[in-house]
Amino acid sequence: KWPNDVVVGRQKLGGILIELTGDMAGPCSVVVGMGLNVNMPEYAQDGIDQAWTDVYQQGVKPARAALIAGVLNQVLPLLKHWEQSGFEPWREAWQTLDAYRDQPVNILMGDKRIAGTERGVDRDGAIQIETTTGVQSFHGGEVSLRPQS
């Protein structure tokens, strides 16, 4: 599940969703979906509960085919090596780009909210949240990360 948001500054540009079927410790299948805000219309702003941006607002207006080709040229090689190496080879790069590292955040899980300080991700990619009871790891499921106001 983590990392799953693509952000520019503190604004969400896109996201990555991962669905897994099968046994986490054995044979399984994974579907990876990606969404990218390209040119969001005004009316779409009403249903969004967090700061967001789109590619056009970043001053870039690529042709859609060029944009998707660029994304796939970066993502597909990563996925090809994932089965053998997992998240570990990308952890250091992730830590340097982590928008919420050492910031106060809320983890939202349904009706439950856990407040703490985001401490990066572990070697498996689980997000680390430091709370009053210590550092907790969150791997996925229905979990959302939001900066504290």
C-alpha positions as CSV (number, residue, x, y, z in Angstrom):
1,K,0.0,0.0,0.0
2,W,2.8,2.5,0.8
3,P,4.0,4.6,-0.8
4,N,0.8,5.4,-2.6
5,D,0.4,9.1,-3.0
6,V,2.2,11.3,-5.6
7,V,2.5,14.8,-4.2
8,V,3.9,18.1,-5.3
9,G,4.7,20.2,-2.2
10,R,1.7,19.3,0.0
11,Q,-0.8,18.8,-2.9
12,K,-1.8,15.4,-4.2
13,L,-1.0,15.0,-7.9
14,G,-2.0,11.4,-8.1
15,G,-2.1,8.0,-6.4
16,I,-1.3,4.4,-6.7
17,L,-3.7,1.6,-5.7
18,I,-2.7,-2.0,-5.2
19,E,-5.1,-4.9,-5.0
20,L,-3.8,-8.3,-3.9
21,T,-5.5,-11.7,-4.2
22,G,-4.1,-14.9,-2.9
23,D,-1.8,-15.6,0.0
24,M,0.6,-12.8,1.2
25,A,3.1,-15.5,2.2
26,G,2.6,-17.6,-0.9
27,P,1.3,-17.4,-4.4
28,C,-0.6,-14.3,-5.1
29,S,-1.6,-11.9,-7.9
30,V,-1.2,-8.1,-7.7
31,V,-3.0,-5.5,-9.8
32,V,-1.4,-2.0,-9.7
33,G,-3.5,1.0,-10.7
34,M,-2.4,4.6,-11.1
35,G,-4.3,7.8,-11.3
36,L,-2.8,11.2,-12.2
37,N,-4.6,14.5,-12.1
38,V,-3.9,16.0,-15.6
39,N,-6.4,18.8,-16.1
40,M,-9.1,18.7,-13.4
41,P,-12.3,20.7,-14.2
42,E,-13.6,23.2,-11.6
43,Y,-16.6,21.1,-10.7
44,A,-14.4,18.2,-9.6
45,Q,-13.0,20.3,-6.7
46,D,-16.1,19.9,-4.6
47,G,-15.7,16.2,-3.8
48,I,-12.0,16.4,-2.9
49,D,-11.2,16.4,0.9
50,Q,-7.5,17.3,0.6
51,A,-5.2,19.7,-1.1
52,W,-4.6,18.7,-4.7
53,T,-3.0,19.9,-7.9
54,D,-2.8,18.7,-11.5
55,V,-0.2,18.5,-14.3
56,Y,-1.6,21.6,-16.0
57,Q,-1.3,23.7,-12.8
58,Q,2.3,22.7,-12.6
59,G,2.9,24.5,-15.9
60,V,3.1,21.4,-18.1
61,K,0.7,20.5,-20.8
62,P,2.0,17.3,-22.4
63,A,0.1,15.3,-25.0
64,R,-1.6,12.4,-23.1
65,A,0.2,9.7,-25.1
66,A,3.6,11.3,-24.2
67,L,2.6,11.6,-20.6
68,I,1.5,8.0,-20.2
69,A,4.6,6.8,-22.1
70,G,6.8,8.7,-19.8
71,V,5.1,7.3,-16.7
72,L,5.2,3.8,-18.0
73,N,8.9,4.1,-19.0
74,Q,9.6,4.9,-15.3
75,V,7.2,2.5,-13.6
76,L,7.5,-0.7,-15.7
77,P,11.2,-1.3,-15.0
78,L,10.5,-0.9,-11.3
79,L,7.7,-3.5,-11.4
80,K,9.9,-5.9,-13.4
81,H,12.5,-6.0,-10.5
82,W,10.0,-5.9,-7.7
83,E,9.4,-9.7,-7.4
84,Q,13.1,-10.4,-6.9
85,S,14.1,-7.4,-4.8
86,G,11.0,-5.9,-3.2
87,F,10.9,-2.4,-1.9
88,E,14.4,-2.3,-0.2
89,P,16.4,-1.0,-3.3
90,W,14.1,2.1,-3.5
91,R,13.7,2.8,0.2
92,E,16.6,5.4,0.5
93,A,15.3,7.3,-2.5
94,W,11.8,7.2,-1.1
95,Q,13.0,8.5,2.3
96,T,14.6,11.6,0.6
97,L,11.4,12.4,-1.3
98,D,8.9,11.7,1.5
99,A,6.6,14.8,1.7
100,Y,5.5,14.0,5.3
101,R,8.7,12.8,6.9
102,D,9.0,14.0,10.5
103,Q,5.7,15.8,10.1
104,P,2.6,15.5,12.3
105,V,0.0,13.3,10.5
106,N,-3.2,11.4,11.0
107,I,-3.7,7.8,9.9
108,L,-7.3,7.3,9.1
109,M,-8.7,3.7,9.1
110,G,-12.5,3.9,8.8
111,D,-13.8,5.7,11.9
112,K,-10.4,5.3,13.7
113,R,-7.8,8.0,13.7
114,I,-4.2,7.6,14.9
115,A,-2.2,10.8,15.4
116,G,1.5,10.8,15.4
117,T,4.7,11.8,13.6
118,E,5.5,10.2,10.2
119,R,8.9,8.5,10.4
120,G,9.3,7.2,6.9
121,V,8.9,3.7,5.7
122,D,10.6,0.4,6.8
123,R,12.5,-1.9,4.4
124,D,9.2,-3.5,3.3
125,G,7.5,-0.2,2.6
126,A,5.3,0.0,5.6
127,I,4.7,3.5,6.8
128,Q,6.1,4.3,10.3
129,I,4.1,6.5,12.6
130,E,5.5,7.5,16.0
131,T,2.7,7.7,18.6
132,T,2.7,8.1,22.3
133,T,3.0,4.3,22.5
134,G,6.0,4.0,20.2
135,V,6.5,3.5,16.5
136,Q,3.7,1.6,14.7
137,S,3.9,0.1,11.2
138,F,1.0,0.3,8.7
139,H,1.1,-1.9,5.6
140,G,-2.1,-1.2,3.9
141,G,-5.8,-2.0,3.8
142,E,-8.2,0.9,4.0
143,V,-5.7,3.4,5.4
144,S,-5.3,7.1,4.5
145,L,-2.5,9.5,5.6
146,R,-3.3,13.2,6.1
147,P,-1.2,16.0,7.5
148,Q,-2.5,17.4,10.8
149,S,-4.0,20.8,10.5
